[in-house]
Amino acid sequence: MIEAYKKLDKDGSGELSIKDLKGTYNARNHPDVKSGKKTEDDILYEFLDTFELHSSLRGGRRDHVVTLEEFFEYYNNISANIDDD
């Protein structure tokens, strides 16, 4: 998981931000972008929000910056729902 995080952290800051995702994830073909409902940045921010959800439920702040701890917590919660993991 650390290697995956480092791969996403393009600037090596130790935090994932929209700057890190641009160029890595192409949101241009997302249905909401194609229809004009959302921008590419909207989609990238939603992606980052996915990783911050669990932390925010415990009182953490949603700031569109994903720490390694939030990244781990997200995957830990997913893993807990997979019986053979």
HTML snippet that shows the backbone in 3Dmol.js (N, CA, C, O; Angstrom):
<script src="https://3Dmol.org/build/3Dmol-min.js"></script>
<div id="view" style="width:600px;height:400px;position:relative"></div>
<script>
const pdb = `
ATOM      1  N   MET A   1       0.817  -1.180   0.000  1.00  0.00           N
ATOM      2  CA  MET A   1       0.000   0.000   0.000  1.00  0.00           C
ATOM      3  C   MET A   1       0.867   1.253   0.000  1.00  0.00           C
ATOM      4  O   MET A   1       0.503   2.264  -0.600  1.00  0.00           O
ATOM      5  N   ILE A   2       1.985   1.190   0.655  1.00  0.00           N
ATOM      6  CA  ILE A   2       2.880   2.350   0.676  1.00  0.00           C
ATOM      7  C   ILE A   2       3.374   2.643  -0.728  1.00  0.00           C
ATOM      8  O   ILE A   2       3.447   3.802  -1.135  1.00  0.00           O
ATOM      9  N   GLU A   3       3.712   1.602  -1.466  1.00  0.00           N
ATOM     10  CA  GLU A   3       4.184   1.802  -2.841  1.00  0.00           C
ATOM     11  C   GLU A   3       3.101   2.420  -3.722  1.00  0.00           C
ATOM     12  O   GLU A   3       3.385   3.292  -4.543  1.00  0.00           O
ATOM     13  N   ALA A   4       1.876   1.971  -3.553  1.00  0.00           N
ATOM     14  CA  ALA A   4       0.763   2.547  -4.326  1.00  0.00           C
ATOM     15  C   ALA A   4       0.586   4.017  -3.971  1.00  0.00           C
ATOM     16  O   ALA A   4       0.375   4.849  -4.853  1.00  0.00           O
ATOM     17  N   TYR A   5       0.671   4.335  -2.695  1.00  0.00           N
ATOM     18  CA  TYR A   5       0.534   5.714  -2.244  1.00  0.00           C
ATOM     19  C   TYR A   5       1.642   6.578  -2.839  1.00  0.00           C
ATOM     20  O   TYR A   5       1.385   7.670  -3.346  1.00  0.00           O
ATOM     21  N   LYS A   6       2.867   6.083  -2.773  1.00  0.00           N
ATOM     22  CA  LYS A   6       4.007   6.833  -3.316  1.00  0.00           C
ATOM     23  C   LYS A   6       3.861   7.068  -4.820  1.00  0.00           C
ATOM     24  O   LYS A   6       4.245   8.118  -5.336  1.00  0.00           O
ATOM     25  N   LYS A   7       3.311   6.092  -5.503  1.00  0.00           N
ATOM     26  CA  LYS A   7       3.109   6.235  -6.948  1.00  0.00           C
ATOM     27  C   LYS A   7       2.106   7.349  -7.251  1.00  0.00           C
ATOM     28  O   LYS A   7       2.272   8.090  -8.220  1.00  0.00           O
ATOM     29  N   LEU A   8       1.076   7.466  -6.429  1.00  0.00           N
ATOM     30  CA  LEU A   8       0.091   8.534  -6.610  1.00  0.00           C
ATOM     31  C   LEU A   8       0.638   9.893  -6.179  1.00  0.00           C
ATOM     32  O   LEU A   8       0.260  10.922  -6.740  1.00  0.00           O
ATOM     33  N   ASP A   9       1.513   9.898  -5.199  1.00  0.00           N
ATOM     34  CA  ASP A   9       2.073  11.141  -4.657  1.00  0.00           C
ATOM     35  C   ASP A   9       3.180  11.650  -5.587  1.00  0.00           C
ATOM     36  O   ASP A   9       4.367  11.516  -5.292  1.00  0.00           O
ATOM     37  N   LYS A  10       2.776  12.224  -6.690  1.00  0.00           N
ATOM     38  CA  LYS A  10       3.699  12.628  -7.753  1.00  0.00           C
ATOM     39  C   LYS A  10       4.752  13.639  -7.295  1.00  0.00           C
ATOM     40  O   LYS A  10       5.896  13.580  -7.746  1.00  0.00           O
ATOM     41  N   ASP A  11       4.381  14.567  -6.404  1.00  0.00           N
ATOM     42  CA  ASP A  11       5.343  15.592  -5.996  1.00  0.00           C
ATOM     43  C   ASP A  11       6.141  15.197  -4.752  1.00  0.00           C
ATOM     44  O   ASP A  11       6.995  15.958  -4.295  1.00  0.00           O
ATOM     45  N   GLY A  12       5.864  14.004  -4.201  1.00  0.00           N
ATOM     46  CA  GLY A  12       6.617  13.508  -3.059  1.00  0.00           C
ATOM     47  C   GLY A  12       6.379  14.276  -1.774  1.00  0.00           C
ATOM     48  O   GLY A  12       7.211  14.228  -0.868  1.00  0.00           O
ATOM     49  N   SER A  13       5.266  14.982  -1.674  1.00  0.00           N
ATOM     50  CA  SER A  13       4.978  15.809  -0.503  1.00  0.00           C
ATOM     51  C   SER A  13       4.499  15.006   0.708  1.00  0.00           C
ATOM     52  O   SER A  13       4.473  15.521   1.826  1.00  0.00           O
ATOM     53  N   GLY A  14       4.122  13.749   0.487  1.00  0.00           N
ATOM     54  CA  GLY A  14       3.568  12.955   1.575  1.00  0.00           C
ATOM     55  C   GLY A  14       2.076  13.130   1.725  1.00  0.00           C
ATOM     56  O   GLY A  14       1.479  12.621   2.674  1.00  0.00           O
ATOM     57  N   GLU A  15       1.466  13.851   0.792  1.00  0.00           N
ATOM     58  CA  GLU A  15       0.021  14.058   0.774  1.00  0.00           C
ATOM     59  C   GLU A  15      -0.470  13.963  -0.664  1.00  0.00           C
ATOM     60  O   GLU A  15       0.198  14.417  -1.593  1.00  0.00           O
ATOM     61  N   LEU A  16      -1.643  13.368  -0.831  1.00  0.00           N
ATOM     62  CA  LEU A  16      -2.242  13.300  -2.158  1.00  0.00           C
ATOM     63  C   LEU A  16      -3.202  14.474  -2.324  1.00  0.00           C
ATOM     64  O   LEU A  16      -4.085  14.701  -1.497  1.00  0.00           O
ATOM     65  N   SER A  17      -3.007  15.205  -3.405  1.00  0.00           N
ATOM     66  CA  SER A  17      -3.874  16.344  -3.693  1.00  0.00           C
ATOM     67  C   SER A  17      -4.326  16.254  -5.149  1.00  0.00           C
ATOM     68  O   SER A  17      -3.919  15.356  -5.887  1.00  0.00           O
ATOM     69  N   ILE A  18      -5.152  17.177  -5.535  1.00  0.00           N
ATOM     70  CA  ILE A  18      -5.635  17.180  -6.920  1.00  0.00           C
ATOM     71  C   ILE A  18      -4.469  17.364  -7.893  1.00  0.00           C
ATOM     72  O   ILE A  18      -4.512  16.857  -9.014  1.00  0.00           O
ATOM     73  N   LYS A  19      -3.438  18.081  -7.473  1.00  0.00           N
ATOM     74  CA  LYS A  19      -2.264  18.254  -8.330  1.00  0.00           C
ATOM     75  C   LYS A  19      -1.609  16.919  -8.645  1.00  0.00           C
ATOM     76  O   LYS A  19      -1.123  16.704  -9.756  1.00  0.00           O
ATOM     77  N   ASP A  20      -1.599  16.019  -7.663  1.00  0.00           N
ATOM     78  CA  ASP A  20      -1.014  14.692  -7.862  1.00  0.00           C
ATOM     79  C   ASP A  20      -1.841  13.862  -8.834  1.00  0.00           C
ATOM     80  O   ASP A  20      -1.299  13.077  -9.612  1.00  0.00           O
ATOM     81  N   LEU A  21      -3.154  14.042  -8.782  1.00  0.00           N
ATOM     82  CA  LEU A  21      -4.034  13.222  -9.613  1.00  0.00           C
ATOM     83  C   LEU A  21      -4.083  13.670 -11.062  1.00  0.00           C
ATOM     84  O   LEU A  21      -4.263  12.854 -11.966  1.00  0.00           O
ATOM     85  N   LYS A  22      -3.922  14.972 -11.283  1.00  0.00           N
ATOM     86  CA  LYS A  22      -3.961  15.466 -12.666  1.00  0.00           C
ATOM     87  C   LYS A  22      -2.799  14.834 -13.428  1.00  0.00           C
ATOM     88  O   LYS A  22      -1.661  14.853 -12.959  1.00  0.00           O
ATOM     89  N   GLY A  23      -3.076  14.298 -14.554  1.00  0.00           N
ATOM     90  CA  GLY A  23      -2.059  13.613 -15.336  1.00  0.00           C
ATOM     91  C   GLY A  23      -2.003  12.130 -15.046  1.00  0.00           C
ATOM     92  O   GLY A  23      -1.503  11.356 -15.862  1.00  0.00           O
ATOM     93  N   THR A  24      -2.514  11.719 -13.883  1.00  0.00           N
ATOM     94  CA  THR A  24      -2.564  10.304 -13.536  1.00  0.00           C
ATOM     95  C   THR A  24      -3.938   9.744 -13.857  1.00  0.00           C
ATOM     96  O   THR A  24      -4.062   8.665 -14.437  1.00  0.00           O
ATOM     97  N   TYR A  25      -4.965  10.485 -13.475  1.00  0.00           N
ATOM     98  CA  TYR A  25      -6.344  10.081 -13.733  1.00  0.00           C
ATOM     99  C   TYR A  25      -6.965  11.037 -14.728  1.00  0.00           C
ATOM    100  O   TYR A  25      -6.894  12.256 -14.571  1.00  0.00           O
ATOM    101  N   ASN A  26      -7.570  10.473 -15.748  1.00  0.00           N
ATOM    102  CA  ASN A  26      -8.234  11.267 -16.770  1.00  0.00           C
ATOM    103  C   ASN A  26      -9.735  11.197 -16.523  1.00  0.00           C
ATOM    104  O   ASN A  26     -10.364  10.156 -16.711  1.00  0.00           O
ATOM    105  N   ALA A  27     -10.291  12.322 -16.100  1.00  0.00           N
ATOM    106  CA  ALA A  27     -11.721  12.366 -15.798  1.00  0.00           C
ATOM    107  C   ALA A  27     -12.541  12.859 -16.989  1.00  0.00           C
ATOM    108  O   ALA A  27     -13.763  12.976 -16.901  1.00  0.00           O
ATOM    109  N   ARG A  28     -11.877  13.143 -18.082  1.00  0.00           N
ATOM    110  CA  ARG A  28     -12.535  13.701 -19.267  1.00  0.00           C
ATOM    111  C   ARG A  28     -13.689  12.849 -19.787  1.00  0.00           C
ATOM    112  O   ARG A  28     -14.679  13.375 -20.294  1.00  0.00           O
ATOM    113  N   ASN A  29     -13.556  11.542 -19.658  1.00  0.00           N
ATOM    114  CA  ASN A  29     -14.571  10.643 -20.200  1.00  0.00           C
ATOM    115  C   ASN A  29     -15.621  10.216 -19.173  1.00  0.00           C
ATOM    116  O   ASN A  29     -16.474   9.377 -19.463  1.00  0.00           O
ATOM    117  N   HIS A  30     -15.555  10.787 -17.989  1.00  0.00           N
ATOM    118  CA  HIS A  30     -16.572  10.486 -16.976  1.00  0.00           C
ATOM    119  C   HIS A  30     -17.925  10.976 -17.504  1.00  0.00           C
ATOM    120  O   HIS A  30     -18.005  12.068 -18.067  1.00  0.00           O
ATOM    121  N   PRO A  31     -18.978  10.189 -17.329  1.00  0.00           N
ATOM    122  CA  PRO A  31     -20.294  10.580 -17.869  1.00  0.00           C
ATOM    123  C   PRO A  31     -20.765  11.968 -17.428  1.00  0.00           C
ATOM    124  O   PRO A  31     -21.357  12.695 -18.226  1.00  0.00           O
ATOM    125  N   ASP A  32     -20.514  12.343 -16.181  1.00  0.00           N
ATOM    126  CA  ASP A  32     -20.953  13.662 -15.709  1.00  0.00           C
ATOM    127  C   ASP A  32     -20.142  14.796 -16.323  1.00  0.00           C
ATOM    128  O   ASP A  32     -20.652  15.903 -16.494  1.00  0.00           O
ATOM    129  N   VAL A  33     -18.904  14.530 -16.649  1.00  0.00           N
ATOM    130  CA  VAL A  33     -18.087  15.547 -17.336  1.00  0.00           C
ATOM    131  C   VAL A  33     -18.558  15.674 -18.775  1.00  0.00           C
ATOM    132  O   VAL A  33     -18.728  16.779 -19.291  1.00  0.00           O
ATOM    133  N   LYS A  34     -18.766  14.539 -19.411  1.00  0.00           N
ATOM    134  CA  LYS A  34     -19.230  14.555 -20.807  1.00  0.00           C
ATOM    135  C   LYS A  34     -20.568  15.266 -20.956  1.00  0.00           C
ATOM    136  O   LYS A  34     -20.807  15.942 -21.957  1.00  0.00           O
ATOM    137  N   SER A  35     -21.444  15.114 -19.959  1.00  0.00           N
ATOM    138  CA  SER A  35     -22.774  15.739 -20.049  1.00  0.00           C
ATOM    139  C   SER A  35     -22.752  17.192 -19.599  1.00  0.00           C
ATOM    140  O   SER A  35     -23.740  17.906 -19.770  1.00  0.00           O
ATOM    141  N   GLY A  36     -21.639  17.639 -19.026  1.00  0.00           N
ATOM    142  CA  GLY A  36     -21.537  19.026 -18.568  1.00  0.00           C
ATOM    143  C   GLY A  36     -22.023  19.245 -17.151  1.00  0.00           C
ATOM    144  O   GLY A  36     -22.042  20.384 -16.682  1.00  0.00           O
ATOM    145  N   LYS A  37     -22.418  18.188 -16.452  1.00  0.00           N
ATOM    146  CA  LYS A  37     -22.900  18.318 -15.067  1.00  0.00           C
ATOM    147  C   LYS A  37     -21.776  18.663 -14.096  1.00  0.00           C
ATOM    148  O   LYS A  37     -21.985  19.383 -13.120  1.00  0.00           O
ATOM    149  N   LYS A  38     -20.579  18.143 -14.376  1.00  0.00           N
ATOM    150  CA  LYS A  38     -19.432  18.344 -13.492  1.00  0.00           C
ATOM    151  C   LYS A  38     -18.191  18.628 -14.323  1.00  0.00           C
ATOM    152  O   LYS A  38     -18.126  18.325 -15.515  1.00  0.00           O
ATOM    153  N   THR A  39     -17.209  19.221 -13.653  1.00  0.00           N
ATOM    154  CA  THR A  39     -15.925  19.452 -14.304  1.00  0.00           C
ATOM    155  C   THR A  39     -14.986  18.289 -13.995  1.00  0.00           C
ATOM    156  O   THR A  39     -15.275  17.460 -13.132  1.00  0.00           O
ATOM    157  N   GLU A  40     -13.879  18.239 -14.695  1.00  0.00           N
ATOM    158  CA  GLU A  40     -12.880  17.211 -14.399  1.00  0.00           C
ATOM    159  C   GLU A  40     -12.377  17.365 -12.973  1.00  0.00           C
ATOM    160  O   GLU A  40     -12.169  16.369 -12.280  1.00  0.00           O
ATOM    161  N   ASP A  41     -12.178  18.600 -12.526  1.00  0.00           N
ATOM    162  CA  ASP A  41     -11.735  18.829 -11.144  1.00  0.00           C
ATOM    163  C   ASP A  41     -12.768  18.326 -10.148  1.00  0.00           C
ATOM    164  O   ASP A  41     -12.397  17.762  -9.119  1.00  0.00           O
ATOM    165  N   ASP A  42     -14.050  18.513 -10.425  1.00  0.00           N
ATOM    166  CA  ASP A  42     -15.100  17.998  -9.535  1.00  0.00           C
ATOM    167  C   ASP A  42     -14.932  16.499  -9.327  1.00  0.00           C
ATOM    168  O   ASP A  42     -15.023  16.006  -8.203  1.00  0.00           O
ATOM    169  N   ILE A  43     -14.690  15.786 -10.405  1.00  0.00           N
ATOM    170  CA  ILE A  43     -14.534  14.328 -10.338  1.00  0.00           C
ATOM    171  C   ILE A  43     -13.286  13.960  -9.541  1.00  0.00           C
ATOM    172  O   ILE A  43     -13.323  13.034  -8.731  1.00  0.00           O
ATOM    173  N   LEU A  44     -12.194  14.668  -9.758  1.00  0.00           N
ATOM    174  CA  LEU A  44     -10.957  14.380  -9.021  1.00  0.00           C
ATOM    175  C   LEU A  44     -11.134  14.660  -7.531  1.00  0.00           C
ATOM    176  O   LEU A  44     -10.641  13.898  -6.700  1.00  0.00           O
ATOM    177  N   TYR A  45     -11.827  15.737  -7.184  1.00  0.00           N
ATOM    178  CA  TYR A  45     -12.100  16.023  -5.772  1.00  0.00           C
ATOM    179  C   TYR A  45     -12.976  14.941  -5.151  1.00  0.00           C
ATOM    180  O   TYR A  45     -12.764  14.562  -3.999  1.00  0.00           O
ATOM    181  N   GLU A  46     -13.945  14.444  -5.889  1.00  0.00           N
ATOM    182  CA  GLU A  46     -14.791  13.357  -5.385  1.00  0.00           C
ATOM    183  C   GLU A  46     -13.965  12.101  -5.135  1.00  0.00           C
ATOM    184  O   GLU A  46     -14.192  11.379  -4.164  1.00  0.00           O
ATOM    185  N   PHE A  47     -13.006  11.849  -6.018  1.00  0.00           N
ATOM    186  CA  PHE A  47     -12.115  10.699  -5.839  1.00  0.00           C
ATOM    187  C   PHE A  47     -11.336  10.859  -4.537  1.00  0.00           C
ATOM    188  O   PHE A  47     -11.244   9.914  -3.755  1.00  0.00           O
ATOM    189  N   LEU A  48     -10.778  12.036  -4.298  1.00  0.00           N
ATOM    190  CA  LEU A  48     -10.045  12.276  -3.055  1.00  0.00           C
ATOM    191  C   LEU A  48     -10.962  12.150  -1.842  1.00  0.00           C
ATOM    192  O   LEU A  48     -10.558  11.615  -0.809  1.00  0.00           O
ATOM    193  N   ASP A  49     -12.187  12.639  -1.964  1.00  0.00           N
ATOM    194  CA  ASP A  49     -13.156  12.548  -0.863  1.00  0.00           C
ATOM    195  C   ASP A  49     -13.413  11.109  -0.451  1.00  0.00           C
ATOM    196  O   ASP A  49     -13.668  10.836   0.722  1.00  0.00           O
ATOM    197  N   THR A  50     -13.350  10.195  -1.393  1.00  0.00           N
ATOM    198  CA  THR A  50     -13.568   8.777  -1.109  1.00  0.00           C
ATOM    199  C   THR A  50     -12.610   8.293  -0.022  1.00  0.00           C
ATOM    200  O   THR A  50     -13.000   7.540   0.869  1.00  0.00           O
ATOM    201  N   PHE A  51     -11.368   8.729  -0.104  1.00  0.00           N
ATOM    202  CA  PHE A  51     -10.359   8.293   0.861  1.00  0.00           C
ATOM    203  C   PHE A  51     -10.507   8.990   2.213  1.00  0.00           C
ATOM    204  O   PHE A  51     -10.054   8.468   3.231  1.00  0.00           O
ATOM    205  N   GLU A  52     -11.129  10.150   2.228  1.00  0.00           N
ATOM    206  CA  GLU A  52     -11.281  10.901   3.473  1.00  0.00           C
ATOM    207  C   GLU A  52     -12.577  10.586   4.215  1.00  0.00           C
ATOM    208  O   GLU A  52     -12.751  11.019   5.354  1.00  0.00           O
ATOM    209  N   LEU A  53     -13.463   9.861   3.610  1.00  0.00           N
ATOM    210  CA  LEU A  53     -14.779   9.601   4.188  1.00  0.00           C
ATOM    211  C   LEU A  53     -14.702   8.991   5.580  1.00  0.00           C
ATOM    212  O   LEU A  53     -15.321   9.509   6.510  1.00  0.00           O
ATOM    213  N   HIS A  54     -13.964   7.914   5.743  1.00  0.00           N
ATOM    214  CA  HIS A  54     -13.911   7.209   7.027  1.00  0.00           C
ATOM    215  C   HIS A  54     -13.323   8.102   8.119  1.00  0.00           C
ATOM    216  O   HIS A  54     -13.808   8.111   9.250  1.00  0.00           O
ATOM    217  N   SER A  55     -12.305   8.833   7.782  1.00  0.00           N
ATOM    218  CA  SER A  55     -11.687   9.739   8.744  1.00  0.00           C
ATOM    219  C   SER A  55     -12.658  10.835   9.152  1.00  0.00           C
ATOM    220  O   SER A  55     -12.722  11.203  10.325  1.00  0.00           O
ATOM    221  N   SER A  56     -13.409  11.358   8.200  1.00  0.00           N
ATOM    222  CA  SER A  56     -14.348  12.445   8.501  1.00  0.00           C
ATOM    223  C   SER A  56     -15.503  11.963   9.370  1.00  0.00           C
ATOM    224  O   SER A  56     -16.067  12.747  10.133  1.00  0.00           O
ATOM    225  N   LEU A  57     -15.860  10.701   9.268  1.00  0.00           N
ATOM    226  CA  LEU A  57     -16.933  10.155  10.097  1.00  0.00           C
ATOM    227  C   LEU A  57     -16.533  10.105  11.572  1.00  0.00           C
ATOM    228  O   LEU A  57     -17.386  10.093  12.459  1.00  0.00           O
ATOM    229  N   ARG A  58     -15.242  10.077  11.812  1.00  0.00           N
ATOM    230  CA  ARG A  58     -14.738  10.076  13.197  1.00  0.00           C
ATOM    231  C   ARG A  58     -14.329  11.467  13.652  1.00  0.00           C
ATOM    232  O   ARG A  58     -13.645  11.622  14.663  1.00  0.00           O
ATOM    233  N   GLY A  59     -14.752  12.475  12.902  1.00  0.00           N
ATOM    234  CA  GLY A  59     -14.464  13.847  13.305  1.00  0.00           C
ATOM    235  C   GLY A  59     -13.299  14.477  12.569  1.00  0.00           C
ATOM    236  O   GLY A  59     -12.942  15.625  12.834  1.00  0.00           O
ATOM    237  N   GLY A  60     -12.697  13.727  11.636  1.00  0.00           N
ATOM    238  CA  GLY A  60     -11.609  14.284  10.848  1.00  0.00           C
ATOM    239  C   GLY A  60     -12.116  15.320   9.858  1.00  0.00           C
ATOM    240  O   GLY A  60     -13.319  15.454   9.635  1.00  0.00           O
ATOM    241  N   ARG A  61     -11.198  16.031   9.284  1.00  0.00           N
ATOM    242  CA  ARG A  61     -11.536  17.111   8.366  1.00  0.00           C
ATOM    243  C   ARG A  61     -11.421  16.648   6.917  1.00  0.00           C
ATOM    244  O   ARG A  61     -10.463  15.962   6.560  1.00  0.00           O
ATOM    245  N   ARG A  62     -12.384  17.017   6.085  1.00  0.00           N
ATOM    246  CA  ARG A  62     -12.302  16.748   4.646  1.00  0.00           C
ATOM    247  C   ARG A  62     -11.688  17.980   3.987  1.00  0.00           C
ATOM    248  O   ARG A  62     -12.316  19.036   3.908  1.00  0.00           O
ATOM    249  N   ASP A  63     -10.473  17.830   3.525  1.00  0.00           N
ATOM    250  CA  ASP A  63      -9.766  18.970   2.962  1.00  0.00           C
ATOM    251  C   ASP A  63      -9.225  18.705   1.557  1.00  0.00           C
ATOM    252  O   ASP A  63      -8.434  19.492   1.038  1.00  0.00           O
ATOM    253  N   HIS A  64      -9.644  17.617   0.951  1.00  0.00           N
ATOM    254  CA  HIS A  64      -9.195  17.231  -0.389  1.00  0.00           C
ATOM    255  C   HIS A  64      -7.694  16.958  -0.434  1.00  0.00           C
ATOM    256  O   HIS A  64      -7.069  17.060  -1.490  1.00  0.00           O
ATOM    257  N   VAL A  65      -7.128  16.615   0.703  1.00  0.00           N
ATOM    258  CA  VAL A  65      -5.734  16.200   0.793  1.00  0.00           C
ATOM    259  C   VAL A  65      -5.730  14.889   1.566  1.00  0.00           C
ATOM    260  O   VAL A  65      -6.199  14.837   2.703  1.00  0.00           O
ATOM    261  N   VAL A  66      -5.208  13.836   0.963  1.00  0.00           N
ATOM    262  CA  VAL A  66      -5.252  12.504   1.560  1.00  0.00           C
ATOM    263  C   VAL A  66      -3.881  12.161   2.133  1.00  0.00           C
ATOM    264  O   VAL A  66      -2.878  12.114   1.422  1.00  0.00           O
ATOM    265  N   THR A  67      -3.873  11.924   3.434  1.00  0.00           N
ATOM    266  CA  THR A  67      -2.644  11.519   4.104  1.00  0.00           C
ATOM    267  C   THR A  67      -2.470  10.004   3.971  1.00  0.00           C
ATOM    268  O   THR A  67      -3.400   9.288   3.603  1.00  0.00           O
ATOM    269  N   LEU A  68      -1.280   9.543   4.273  1.00  0.00           N
ATOM    270  CA  LEU A  68      -1.029   8.099   4.245  1.00  0.00           C
ATOM    271  C   LEU A  68      -1.941   7.393   5.245  1.00  0.00           C
ATOM    272  O   LEU A  68      -2.430   6.297   4.969  1.00  0.00           O
ATOM    273  N   GLU A  69      -2.174   8.006   6.396  1.00  0.00           N
ATOM    274  CA  GLU A  69      -3.065   7.426   7.405  1.00  0.00           C
ATOM    275  C   GLU A  69      -4.490   7.269   6.854  1.00  0.00           C
ATOM    276  O   GLU A  69      -5.113   6.228   7.061  1.00  0.00           O
ATOM    277  N   GLU A  70      -5.009   8.277   6.162  1.00  0.00           N
ATOM    278  CA  GLU A  70      -6.351   8.195   5.578  1.00  0.00           C
ATOM    279  C   GLU A  70      -6.404   7.131   4.492  1.00  0.00           C
ATOM    280  O   GLU A  70      -7.396   6.413   4.370  1.00  0.00           O
ATOM    281  N   PHE A  71      -5.346   7.029   3.707  1.00  0.00           N
ATOM    282  CA  PHE A  71      -5.247   6.027   2.647  1.00  0.00           C
ATOM    283  C   PHE A  71      -5.305   4.628   3.245  1.00  0.00           C
ATOM    284  O   PHE A  71      -6.047   3.771   2.765  1.00  0.00           O
ATOM    285  N   PHE A  72      -4.511   4.401   4.307  1.00  0.00           N
ATOM    286  CA  PHE A  72      -4.510   3.106   4.992  1.00  0.00           C
ATOM    287  C   PHE A  72      -5.879   2.799   5.594  1.00  0.00           C
ATOM    288  O   PHE A  72      -6.381   1.682   5.471  1.00  0.00           O
ATOM    289  N   GLU A  73      -6.472   3.786   6.238  1.00  0.00           N
ATOM    290  CA  GLU A  73      -7.766   3.574   6.882  1.00  0.00           C
ATOM    291  C   GLU A  73      -8.829   3.180   5.861  1.00  0.00           C
ATOM    292  O   GLU A  73      -9.648   2.298   6.117  1.00  0.00           O
ATOM    293  N   TYR A  74      -8.811   3.832   4.716  1.00  0.00           N
ATOM    294  CA  TYR A  74      -9.765   3.509   3.655  1.00  0.00           C
ATOM    295  C   TYR A  74      -9.641   2.030   3.267  1.00  0.00           C
ATOM    296  O   TYR A  74     -10.638   1.308   3.237  1.00  0.00           O
ATOM    297  N   TYR A  75      -8.422   1.586   2.972  1.00  0.00           N
ATOM    298  CA  TYR A  75      -8.233   0.200   2.545  1.00  0.00           C
ATOM    299  C   TYR A  75      -8.420  -0.791   3.679  1.00  0.00           C
ATOM    300  O   TYR A  75      -8.827  -1.927   3.437  1.00  0.00           O
ATOM    301  N   ASN A  76      -8.138  -0.397   4.890  1.00  0.00           N
ATOM    302  CA  ASN A  76      -8.403  -1.255   6.046  1.00  0.00           C
ATOM    303  C   ASN A  76      -9.895  -1.507   6.178  1.00  0.00           C
ATOM    304  O   ASN A  76     -10.313  -2.633   6.447  1.00  0.00           O
ATOM    305  N   ASN A  77     -10.699  -0.476   5.992  1.00  0.00           N
ATOM    306  CA  ASN A  77     -12.151  -0.635   6.078  1.00  0.00           C
ATOM    307  C   ASN A  77     -12.698  -1.476   4.931  1.00  0.00           C
ATOM    308  O   ASN A  77     -13.638  -2.248   5.124  1.00  0.00           O
ATOM    309  N   ILE A  78     -12.133  -1.338   3.764  1.00  0.00           N
ATOM    310  CA  ILE A  78     -12.558  -2.175   2.635  1.00  0.00           C
ATOM    311  C   ILE A  78     -12.199  -3.630   2.923  1.00  0.00           C
ATOM    312  O   ILE A  78     -13.013  -4.528   2.713  1.00  0.00           O
ATOM    313  N   SER A  79     -10.991  -3.857   3.398  1.00  0.00           N
ATOM    314  CA  SER A  79     -10.527  -5.206   3.681  1.00  0.00           C
ATOM    315  C   SER A  79     -11.396  -5.895   4.737  1.00  0.00           C
ATOM    316  O   SER A  79     -11.619  -7.104   4.671  1.00  0.00           O
ATOM    317  N   ALA A  80     -11.880  -5.127   5.702  1.00  0.00           N
ATOM    318  CA  ALA A  80     -12.723  -5.696   6.759  1.00  0.00           C
ATOM    319  C   ALA A  80     -14.028  -6.253   6.220  1.00  0.00           C
ATOM    320  O   ALA A  80     -14.664  -7.082   6.870  1.00  0.00           O
ATOM    321  N   ASN A  81     -14.428  -5.810   5.051  1.00  0.00           N
ATOM    322  CA  ASN A  81     -15.677  -6.278   4.448  1.00  0.00           C
ATOM    323  C   ASN A  81     -15.494  -7.430   3.471  1.00  0.00           C
ATOM    324  O   ASN A  81     -16.454  -7.871   2.838  1.00  0.00           O
ATOM    325  N   ILE A  82     -14.266  -7.917   3.348  1.00  0.00           N
ATOM    326  CA  ILE A  82     -13.979  -9.030   2.445  1.00  0.00           C
ATOM    327  C   ILE A  82     -13.612 -10.236   3.299  1.00  0.00           C
ATOM    328  O   ILE A  82     -12.560 -10.266   3.938  1.00  0.00           O
ATOM    329  N   ASP A  83     -14.485 -11.216   3.297  1.00  0.00           N
ATOM    330  CA  ASP A  83     -14.334 -12.359   4.203  1.00  0.00           C
ATOM    331  C   ASP A  83     -13.013 -13.094   4.071  1.00  0.00           C
ATOM    332  O   ASP A  83     -12.446 -13.514   5.080  1.00  0.00           O
ATOM    333  N   ASP A  84     -12.512 -13.260   2.871  1.00  0.00           N
ATOM    334  CA  ASP A  84     -11.288 -14.057   2.696  1.00  0.00           C
ATOM    335  C   ASP A  84     -10.038 -13.194   2.569  1.00  0.00           C
ATOM    336  O   ASP A  84      -9.014 -13.652   2.063  1.00  0.00           O
ATOM    337  N   ASP A  85     -10.117 -11.966   3.020  1.00  0.00           N
ATOM    338  CA  ASP A  85      -8.950 -11.074   2.945  1.00  0.00           C
ATOM    339  C   ASP A  85      -8.180 -11.092   4.249  1.00  0.00           C
ATOM    340  O   ASP A  85      -7.167 -10.405   4.378  1.00  0.00           O
TER     341      ASP A  85
END
`;
const viewer = $3Dmol.createViewer("view");
viewer.addModel(pdb, "pdb");
viewer.setStyle({}, {cartoon: {color: "spectrum"}});
viewer.zoomTo();
viewer.render();
</script>
